[in-house]
Amino acid sequence: MLMRPMVARRGPGLLGAVARTAVVAGTATATANAVNDRRARRQMMADQEAQSQAAYDQQQMAGQQAPAGGADLATKLKQLADLNASGALSDAEFAAAKAQLLSG
């Protein structure tokens, strides 16, 4: 019987090369998808934070735009007058509080 000499393999062969290429491509795709998902989540959180900040700023501006006069000022002056009438505030304290309320 004739025996062939043993030939040493030099690489993984065709099937091994295809398998390695598939693993590398799959890993690259999974990594790219993870990076894109993370970027999208960060952008969404930044957008939500910006919207929340804008809503908060609008609320603050609405609170500052309330007129200093009107019913609110009249109510505070009435309370001061009631405190003065009940004796809780002296005339000097009433005048000082009234001046501060009217100036601010």
GULOTI-135749 format. One record per residue: residue in one letter; x, y, z of N, C-alpha, C, O, CB in turn. Coordinates in nm, 4 decimals. Glycine has a CB too. Layout:
<pts>
code,npx,npy,npz,capx,capy,capz,cpx,cpy,cpz,opx,opy,opz,cbpx,cbpy,cbpz
A,X,Y,Z,X,Y,Z,X,Y,Z,X,Y,Z,X,Y,Z
...
</pts>
This chain:
<pts>
code,npx,npy,npz,capx,capy,capz,cpx,cpy,cpz,opx,opy,opz,cbpx,cbpy,cbpz
M,0.0806,-0.1156,0.0000,0.0000,0.0000,0.0000,0.0871,0.1251,0.0000,0.1867,0.1361,0.0716,-0.0929,-0.0019,0.1174
L,0.0453,0.2156,-0.0818,0.1214,0.3369,-0.0976,0.0675,0.4432,-0.0026,-0.0528,0.4693,-0.0014,0.1167,0.3855,-0.2432
M,0.1523,0.5033,0.0751,0.1081,0.6043,0.1722,0.1505,0.7424,0.1251,0.2629,0.7654,0.0804,0.1658,0.5751,0.3135
R,0.0589,0.8284,0.1371,0.0903,0.9670,0.1032,0.1635,1.0311,0.2180,0.1382,1.0007,0.3346,-0.0368,1.0464,0.0692
P,0.2522,1.1180,0.1851,0.3188,1.1881,0.2955,0.2221,1.2891,0.3595,0.1382,1.3466,0.2901,0.4478,1.2604,0.2448
M,0.2330,1.3099,0.4872,0.1462,1.4029,0.5612,0.1864,1.5451,0.5268,0.3030,1.5832,0.5375,0.1550,1.3790,0.7156
V,0.0874,1.6225,0.4852,0.1114,1.7617,0.4522,0.0562,1.8465,0.5662,-0.0595,1.8319,0.6053,0.0461,1.8002,0.3152
A,0.1377,1.9326,0.6172,0.0937,2.0180,0.7281,0.0025,2.1273,0.6736,0.0284,2.1861,0.5686,0.2158,2.0804,0.8031
R,-0.1011,2.1518,0.7452,-0.1928,2.2591,0.7065,-0.1299,2.3925,0.7366,-0.0606,2.4095,0.8369,-0.3279,2.2460,0.7788
R,-0.1548,2.4861,0.6494,-0.0936,2.6166,0.6694,-0.1895,2.7196,0.7269,-0.1431,2.8236,0.7737,-0.0386,2.6667,0.5401
G,-0.3164,2.6976,0.7263,-0.4125,2.7949,0.7759,-0.5430,2.7280,0.8107,-0.5529,2.6053,0.8104,-0.4356,2.9045,0.6738
P,-0.6410,2.8066,0.8402,-0.7682,2.7490,0.8832,-0.8492,2.6897,0.7697,-0.9491,2.6223,0.7946,-0.8497,2.8527,0.9521
G,-0.8104,2.7121,0.6508,-0.8866,2.6613,0.5378,-0.9982,2.7577,0.5006,-1.0192,2.8608,0.5646,-0.9439,2.5234,0.5697
L,-1.0676,2.7208,0.3964,-1.1711,2.8084,0.3433,-1.2853,2.8269,0.4423,-1.3299,2.9396,0.4638,-1.2244,2.7532,0.2124
L,-1.3327,2.7207,0.5019,-1.4443,2.7284,0.5965,-1.4063,2.8092,0.7207,-1.4875,2.8864,0.7716,-1.4892,2.5873,0.6372
G,-1.2864,2.7923,0.7684,-1.2403,2.8689,0.8849,-1.2305,3.0171,0.8545,-1.2658,3.1001,0.9382,-1.1053,2.8174,0.9322
A,-1.1829,3.0512,0.7353,-1.1718,3.1919,0.6966,-1.3096,3.2564,0.6849,-1.3297,3.3705,0.7263,-1.0959,3.2052,0.5639
V,-1.4040,3.1818,0.6280,-1.5414,3.2338,0.6159,-1.6018,3.2538,0.7544,-1.6671,3.3552,0.7789,-1.6303,3.1374,0.5317
A,-1.5813,3.1606,0.8436,-1.6353,3.1699,0.9794,-1.5739,3.2892,1.0525,-1.6455,3.3641,1.1190,-1.6088,3.0392,1.0579
R,-1.4438,3.3077,1.0410,-1.3776,3.4200,1.1072,-1.4313,3.5527,1.0532,-1.4567,3.6454,1.1302,-1.2245,3.4120,1.0878
T,-1.4484,3.5619,0.9227,-1.5004,3.6838,0.8609,-1.6415,3.7131,0.9108,-1.6753,3.8286,0.9366,-1.4997,3.6712,0.7075
A,-1.7237,3.6095,0.9245,-1.8599,3.6274,0.9730,-1.8610,3.6769,1.1181,-1.9418,3.7624,1.1543,-1.9378,3.4960,0.9613
V,-1.7728,3.6239,1.1991,-1.7650,3.6671,1.3393,-1.7207,3.8122,1.3485,-1.7772,3.8899,1.4254,-1.6682,3.5774,1.4186
V,-1.6204,3.8490,1.2707,-1.5711,3.9872,1.2727,-1.6796,4.0832,1.2247,-1.7011,4.1882,1.2853,-1.4446,4.0013,1.1849
A,-1.7477,4.0476,1.1164,-1.8539,4.1337,1.0635,-1.9688,4.1455,1.1624,-2.0229,4.2544,1.1813,-1.9054,4.0796,0.9296
G,-2.0067,4.0360,1.2252,-2.1145,4.0391,1.3247,-2.0790,4.1239,1.4449,-2.1624,4.1991,1.4953,-2.1478,3.8990,1.3702
T,-1.9554,4.1122,1.4909,-1.9095,4.1926,1.6039,-1.9087,4.3405,1.5686,-1.9499,4.4239,1.6492,-1.7700,4.1482,1.6480
A,-1.8625,4.3732,1.4497,-1.8591,4.5124,1.4064,-2.0002,4.5698,1.3974,-2.0237,4.6836,1.4383,-1.7879,4.5245,1.2710
T,-2.0927,4.4931,1.3450,-2.2314,4.5385,1.3341,-2.2931,4.5591,1.4719,-2.3595,4.6599,1.4960,-2.3146,4.4379,1.2538
A,-2.2715,4.4643,1.5618,-2.3268,4.4759,1.6968,-2.2692,4.5974,1.7686,-2.3420,4.6688,1.8375,-2.2987,4.3484,1.7778
T,-2.1409,4.6211,1.7535,-2.0765,4.7362,1.8169,-2.1304,4.8671,1.7603,-2.1594,4.9602,1.8354,-1.9244,4.7295,1.7982
A,-2.1436,4.8743,1.6298,-2.1960,4.9957,1.5664,-2.3392,5.0229,1.6116,-2.3757,5.1375,1.6378,-2.1904,4.9833,1.4130
N,-2.4204,4.9175,1.6206,-2.5584,4.9345,1.6662,-2.5627,4.9818,1.8113,-2.6447,5.0670,1.8456,-2.6363,4.8032,1.6512
A,-2.4769,4.9287,1.8957,-2.4740,4.9694,2.0357,-2.4332,5.1161,2.0485,-2.4909,5.1902,2.1281,-2.3778,4.8802,2.1156
V,-2.3345,5.1574,1.9707,-2.2903,5.2973,1.9742,-2.4025,5.3893,1.9279,-2.4270,5.4930,1.9897,-2.1650,5.3172,1.8861
N,-2.4704,5.3526,1.8202,-2.5802,5.4350,1.7685,-2.6963,5.4423,1.8670,-2.7562,5.5484,1.8845,-2.6293,5.3799,1.6347
D,-2.7288,5.3292,1.9321,-2.8362,5.3291,2.0316,-2.8014,5.4185,2.1497,-2.8859,5.4930,2.1993,-2.8639,5.1866,2.0803
R,-2.6764,5.4107,2.1943,-2.6341,5.4929,2.3075,-2.6395,5.6415,2.2708,-2.6838,5.7235,2.3512,-2.4915,5.4537,2.3523
R,-2.5951,5.6758,2.1511,-2.5996,5.8142,2.1050,-2.7442,5.8640,2.0972,-2.7736,5.9774,2.1351,-2.5309,5.8272,1.9678
A,-2.8338,5.7787,2.0480,-2.9750,5.8165,2.0370,-3.0367,5.8374,2.1754,-3.1138,5.9312,2.1954,-3.0537,5.7088,1.9595
R,-3.0029,5.7499,2.2711,-3.0547,5.7664,2.4079,-3.0045,5.8950,2.4709,-3.0808,5.9667,2.5356,-3.0148,5.6471,2.4953
R,-2.8762,5.9248,2.4524,-2.8210,6.0489,2.5083,-2.8862,6.1716,2.4466,-2.9161,6.2682,2.5169,-2.6697,6.0545,2.4868
Q,-2.9085,6.1683,2.3158,-2.9732,6.2811,2.2482,-3.1165,6.2980,2.2972,-3.1623,6.4102,2.3185,-2.9714,6.2612,2.0954
M,-3.1874,6.1861,2.3152,-3.3251,6.1918,2.3644,-3.3293,6.2500,2.5057,-3.4165,6.3314,2.5363,-3.3891,6.0514,2.3624
M,-3.2358,6.2090,2.5923,-3.2317,6.2624,2.7284,-3.1981,6.4106,2.7269,-3.2543,6.4873,2.8052,-3.1294,6.1860,2.8134
A,-3.1080,6.4521,2.6395,-3.0730,6.5939,2.6298,-3.1927,6.6748,2.5805,-3.2174,6.7849,2.6297,-2.9523,6.6140,2.5354
D,-3.2670,6.6214,2.4842,-3.3859,6.6900,2.4346,-3.4920,6.7031,2.5435,-3.5543,6.8084,2.5575,-3.4435,6.6156,2.3142
Q,-3.5123,6.5964,2.6206,-3.6102,6.6006,2.7288,-3.5685,6.7008,2.8355,-3.6521,6.7740,2.8886,-3.6278,6.4616,2.7909
E,-3.4391,6.7042,2.8670,-3.3910,6.7996,2.9661,-3.4093,6.9435,2.9178,-3.4456,7.0319,2.9954,-3.2437,6.7730,2.9980
A,-3.3838,6.9659,2.7891,-3.4024,7.0996,2.7325,-3.5495,7.1405,2.7360,-3.5816,7.2557,2.7652,-3.3495,7.1046,2.5882
Q,-3.6388,7.0459,2.7063,-3.7818,7.0757,2.7124,-3.8250,7.1054,2.8551,-3.9034,7.1973,2.8787,-3.8634,6.9592,2.6559
S,-3.7741,7.0275,2.9507,-3.8078,7.0515,3.0910,-3.7574,7.1880,3.1363,-3.8271,7.2610,3.2068,-3.7489,6.9413,3.1799
Q,-3.6354,7.2213,3.0949,-3.5787,7.3511,3.1325,-3.6589,7.4645,3.0696,-3.6805,7.5675,3.1334,-3.4306,7.3602,3.0898
A,-3.7029,7.4469,2.9456,-3.7827,7.5502,2.8790,-3.9168,7.5677,2.9491,-3.9637,7.6801,2.9668,-3.8045,7.5147,2.7307
A,-3.9785,7.4565,2.9891,-4.1059,7.4651,3.0606,-4.0861,7.5335,3.1962,-4.1683,7.6155,3.2372,-4.1671,7.3241,3.0797
Y,-3.9778,7.4998,3.2649,-3.9490,7.5625,3.3942,-3.9254,7.7126,3.3766,-3.9746,7.7938,3.4549,-3.8260,7.4963,3.4607
D,-3.8494,7.7482,3.2726,-3.8238,7.8900,3.2463,-3.9527,7.9648,3.2155,-3.9703,8.0786,3.2589,-3.7254,7.9059,3.1303
Q,-4.0428,7.9019,3.1413,-4.1704,7.9658,3.1104,-4.2524,7.9871,3.2366,-4.3169,8.0907,3.2525,-4.2494,7.8819,3.0099
Q,-4.2499,7.8894,3.3262,-4.3223,7.9037,3.4524,-4.2629,8.0169,3.5351,-4.3356,8.0952,3.5961,-4.3192,7.7719,3.5321
Q,-4.1310,8.0248,3.5365,-4.0658,8.1315,3.6131,-4.0985,8.2678,3.5548,-4.1254,8.3626,3.6286,-3.9140,8.1109,3.6159
M,-4.0963,8.2776,3.4220,-4.1286,8.4049,3.3568,-4.2740,8.4430,3.3813,-4.3046,8.5606,3.4010,-4.1010,8.3967,3.2059
A,-4.3630,8.3457,3.3802,-4.5046,8.3734,3.4054,-4.5223,8.4232,3.5483,-4.6028,8.5127,3.5742,-4.5913,8.2469,3.3806
G,-4.4468,8.3648,3.6406,-4.4552,8.4089,3.7803,-4.4005,8.5493,3.7988,-4.4513,8.6246,3.8818,-4.3800,8.3127,3.8705
Q,-4.2980,8.5859,3.7232,-4.2387,8.7187,3.7352,-4.3211,8.8238,3.6637,-4.3125,8.9422,3.6962,-4.0979,8.7184,3.6806
Q,-4.4005,8.7820,3.5667,-4.4783,8.8776,3.4910,-4.6095,8.9130,3.5594,-4.6837,8.9982,3.5105,-4.5052,8.8238,3.3541
A,-4.6389,8.8487,3.6718,-4.7612,8.8823,3.7439,-4.7525,9.0283,3.7867,-4.6483,9.0726,3.8350,-4.7823,8.7883,3.8674
P,-4.8580,9.1013,3.7698,-4.8534,9.2433,3.8020,-4.8291,9.2679,3.9496,-4.8840,9.1992,4.0357,-4.9815,9.3100,3.7600
A,-4.7453,9.3676,3.9774,-4.7162,9.4010,4.1172,-4.8374,9.4634,4.1829,-4.8553,9.4512,4.3041,-4.5960,9.4961,4.1270
G,-4.9198,9.5290,4.1063,-5.0407,9.5906,4.1615,-5.1562,9.4939,4.1526,-5.1371,9.3728,4.1416,-5.0748,9.7213,4.0881
G,-5.2754,9.5479,4.1576,-5.3934,9.4653,4.1381,-5.4403,9.4010,4.2662,-5.4150,9.4509,4.3759,-5.3660,9.3598,4.0362
A,-5.5093,9.2892,4.2508,-5.5735,9.2227,4.3637,-5.4718,9.1727,4.4652,-5.4967,9.1790,4.5856,-5.6586,9.1071,4.3149
D,-5.3566,9.1229,4.4180,-5.2567,9.0695,4.5100,-5.2033,9.1792,4.6022,-5.1922,9.1585,4.7230,-5.1414,9.0049,4.4318
L,-5.1707,9.2941,4.5467,-5.1209,9.4059,4.6258,-5.2285,9.4565,4.7207,-5.2013,9.4893,4.8362,-5.0730,9.5192,4.5347
A,-5.3505,9.4621,4.6702,-5.4614,9.5086,4.7544,-5.4831,9.4137,4.8714,-5.5109,9.4576,4.9830,-5.5909,9.5214,4.6717
T,-5.4705,9.2846,4.8465,-5.4879,9.1855,4.9540,-5.3801,9.2018,5.0596,-5.4093,9.1974,5.1791,-5.4849,9.0422,4.8973
K,-5.2555,9.2206,5.0168,-5.1462,9.2379,5.1127,-5.1627,9.3664,5.1933,-5.1375,9.3679,5.3138,-5.0115,9.2388,5.0401
L,-5.2051,9.4742,5.1272,-5.2287,9.6000,5.2004,-5.3411,9.5840,5.3009,-5.3347,9.6387,5.4110,-5.2619,9.7141,5.1030
K,-5.4445,9.5088,5.2633,-5.5571,9.4846,5.3552,-5.5099,9.4059,5.4765,-5.5501,9.4343,5.5893,-5.6718,9.4085,5.2835
Q,-5.4242,9.3066,5.4530,-5.3712,9.2285,5.5658,-5.2882,9.3159,5.6582,-5.2991,9.3064,5.7805,-5.2864,9.1107,5.5151
L,-5.2041,9.4021,5.5987,-5.1254,9.4941,5.6819,-5.2160,9.5871,5.7625,-5.1903,9.6120,5.8803,-5.0297,9.5770,5.5945
A,-5.3207,9.6380,5.7003,-5.4139,9.7279,5.7703,-5.4833,9.6536,5.8837,-5.5026,9.7088,5.9920,-5.5190,9.7857,5.6720
D,-5.5209,9.5281,5.8587,-5.5850,9.4491,5.9648,-5.4898,9.4249,6.0813,-5.5304,9.4309,6.1974,-5.6342,9.3149,5.9093
L,-5.3628,9.3974,6.0503,-5.2643,9.3791,6.1572,-5.2434,9.5081,6.2353,-5.2260,9.5052,6.3571,-5.1311,9.3308,6.0994
N,-5.2451,9.6207,6.1656,-5.2294,9.7500,6.2311,-5.3509,9.7782,6.3189,-5.3374,9.8268,6.4312,-5.2102,9.8626,6.1267
A,-5.4695,9.7472,6.2668,-5.5922,9.7727,6.3428,-5.6007,9.6839,6.4657,-5.6533,9.7260,6.5687,-5.7149,9.7509,6.2548
S,-5.5492,9.5605,6.4564,-5.5564,9.4696,6.5708,-5.4484,9.4994,6.6745,-5.4523,9.4468,6.7857,-5.5440,9.3255,6.5238
G,-5.3528,9.5833,6.6381,-5.2479,9.6183,6.7330,-5.1223,9.5341,6.7184,-5.0267,9.5522,6.7938,-5.2999,9.6055,6.8720
A,-5.1212,9.4434,6.6238,-5.0036,9.3593,6.6034,-4.8895,9.4403,6.5423,-4.7726,9.4081,6.5639,-5.0380,9.2393,6.5134
L,-4.9221,9.5461,6.4656,-4.8220,9.6344,6.4067,-4.8443,9.7756,6.4590,-4.9573,9.8232,6.4695,-4.8285,9.6311,6.2512
S,-4.7342,9.8403,6.4911,-4.7464,9.9817,6.5286,-4.7631,10.0641,6.4015,-4.7449,10.0132,6.2909,-4.6215,10.0302,6.6108
D,-4.7983,10.1931,6.4180,-4.8164,10.2787,6.3011,-4.6861,10.2907,6.2215,-4.6888,10.2939,6.0985,-4.8656,10.4179,6.3440
A,-4.5719,10.2975,6.2913,-4.4431,10.3096,6.2234,-4.4111,10.1814,6.1449,-4.3632,10.1871,6.0316,-4.3312,10.3394,6.3258
E,-4.4386,10.0655,6.2075,-4.4145,9.9383,6.1396,-4.5074,9.9235,6.0188,-4.4672,9.8740,5.9134,-4.4344,9.8203,6.2373
F,-4.6319,9.9675,6.0363,-4.7275,9.9606,5.9262,-4.6808,10.0470,5.8093,-4.6850,10.0042,5.6939,-4.8671,10.0050,5.9732
A,-4.6367,10.1684,5.8398,-4.5910,10.2591,5.7346,-4.4679,10.2030,5.6628,-4.4567,10.2141,5.5407,-4.5593,10.3975,5.7937
A,-4.3755,10.1429,5.7386,-4.2540,10.0862,5.6785,-4.2887,9.9662,5.5898,-4.2358,9.9537,5.4793,-4.1535,10.0439,5.7889
A,-4.3768,9.8783,5.6372,-4.4155,9.7614,5.5610,-4.4928,9.8024,5.4352,-4.4755,9.7439,5.3283,-4.4996,9.6669,5.6476
K,-4.5777,9.9036,5.4502,-4.6546,9.9522,5.3361,-4.5627,10.0132,5.2304,-4.5809,9.9901,5.1108,-4.7586,10.0553,5.3819
A,-4.4646,10.0906,5.2746,-4.3695,10.1522,5.1806,-4.2877,10.0442,5.1089,-4.2632,10.0537,4.9886,-4.2748,10.2508,5.2552
Q,-4.2468,9.9440,5.1819,-4.1697,9.8355,5.1213,-4.2549,9.7583,5.0197,-4.2065,9.7215,4.9127,-4.1167,9.7398,5.2304
L,-4.3809,9.7344,5.0537,-4.4707,9.6627,4.9646,-4.4976,9.7427,4.8367,-4.5024,9.6862,4.7275,-4.6021,9.6316,5.0361
L,-4.5147,9.8715,4.8506,-4.5435,9.9562,4.7360,-4.4212,9.9779,4.6478,-4.4352,9.9979,4.5271,-4.5969,10.0891,4.7825
S,-4.3010,9.9743,4.7064,-4.1801,9.9966,4.6276,-4.1340,9.8696,4.5564,-4.0683,9.8786,4.4527,-4.0687,10.0489,4.7168
G,-4.1659,9.7542,4.6081,-4.1131,9.6312,4.5488,-4.2133,9.5575,4.4759,-4.1839,9.4516,4.4204,-4.0557,9.5441,4.6491
</pts>
